[in-house]
Amino acid sequence: MSIINMSAITLRYRLLPYVYSGFWRVEGQSYTMQRALAFDFAADVATRDVSDAYMFGPSLLVTPIVSAGASGAATTREVYFPEGSWINFHTGKGFGGKQNVSFPLEQAPFFCRRGSILVLGPSVQSASDKNPALEVRIYPGADATFTLFEDDGASTKYRQGSYSTITFTWHDSSKELLVSSRSGTYPGMPQERQICAVVVSPSHGVGVAQSTCDRRVTYAGQEVLVKLQSLVVV
């Protein structure tokens, strides 16, 4: 199996907290998880002609490989960035909006909106593996918030209120991450977990592997304020 394929599989499992929380919003709030760029960036007329990229959840710009290229084996992917500011998930390098940029395939198809929070789980072999540790990547440059949804992962008891939520809020001016008190409960809910907070910068907090934490905190359901003032590189 190629390195690119292995990386994609690892990323799938690490993104489970983000994806699971997004589809909770789909059911409960009529949210749309996967959207054409023109849906989010109506004022950017160039997005109306982009048919090979989409927003996935609130923060991620996905640019899948859909062509083999002129030689039959594509090695690069050209990406159009909508208005705003974007960060390469694999390198931490930032890009302004309203431009086209080419990337090698191993750096596509994944970019994060500046001013967002990406909650990642550990690298596991199955969605049923139980490891409550979280990595919280912060893409600085604007305030951000993300609500993590969790339940037993197997039943529909969440429809009767058997679930929990935790809200992460990034205050860009003070460089602080506020982790809210946990709301709700469900059978098997972890009472304590490790949270690894990472402020993304070039070559730091990037790629599919577990990042080196800027701050590590033990979370037991009560509100926690994580101060990251000295670590932010914009």
C-alpha positions, 0 to 999 in steps of 0.5 A, a space after each residue: 500500500 502506498 504512503 499516500 493511501 496509508 496516510 489517508 486511512 490514518 487521517 480518516 480515523 484521526 478525523 472521527 471526532 470532527 466528522 462525528 460532531 459534524 453529522 450530529 449537526 446534520 441530524 439535529 440542526 439541518 447542517 450540511 456537512 459537504 458543500 460546494 465552495 459557492 455555498 460558503 463563498 457566494 461573494 467570490 464569483 470564481 468559486 462558481 466554476 470550481 467543481 472539484 473541491 468542497 468544504 467539509 465541515 466548518 473548517 476544511 477545504 478538500 481538493 480530491 484527486 480526480 484526474 490522472 493527468 496528461 501523462 496518465 500519472 498525476 504528480 501535482 494538484 492545482 487548488 483554488 483558494 476562496 477568499 480568506 486565509 488558508 493553511 496547508 494541513 501537511 506543512 502549516 504554510 499559509 496562503 491568501 485567498 483568491 488564487 490558484 496554487 499547485 501542490 504535490 499529491 502528498 500535500 493535497 487534498 487538505 487545507 484548513 481555514 485560518 481561525 478554526 479549531 480541528 479536534 483530532 482523535 488518536 491513531 486507531 485501527 477501528 472506530 470501535 477502539 476506545 481511547 479518549 485522548 484528543 489533539 486540539 489543533 488551533 489555526 490562529 488568526 481569528 476567533 474560533 469555536 468547535 463543539 465536540 459531540 460524543 455518545 456511545 457510538 453504537 445506539 440511537 439513545 442520543 435521540 433520547 438525550 444520552 450524549 455529551 458535548 464539550 465546546 472549545 473556544 479560541 480567543 485569538 487576541 488573548 491567545 487562550 483556549 477555553 474548554 467548556 464544562 461538559 454538558 450531558 452524559 452517556 453510558 461508558 463516557 470517559 470521566 477523564 482524558 488528556 487534551 493536547 493543545 497545539 497552535 499550528 505554525 509552519 512545520 508544527 502541528 501538521 500532518 496526520 501524525 500526533 503533534 508535539 503538544 504546546 500544552 497538555 491538560 487533564 480534562 475531567 469535565 470541568 472548565 479549563 482555560 489553556 494559555 498559549 500566549 507565548 506560542 503563537 506564530 501567525 
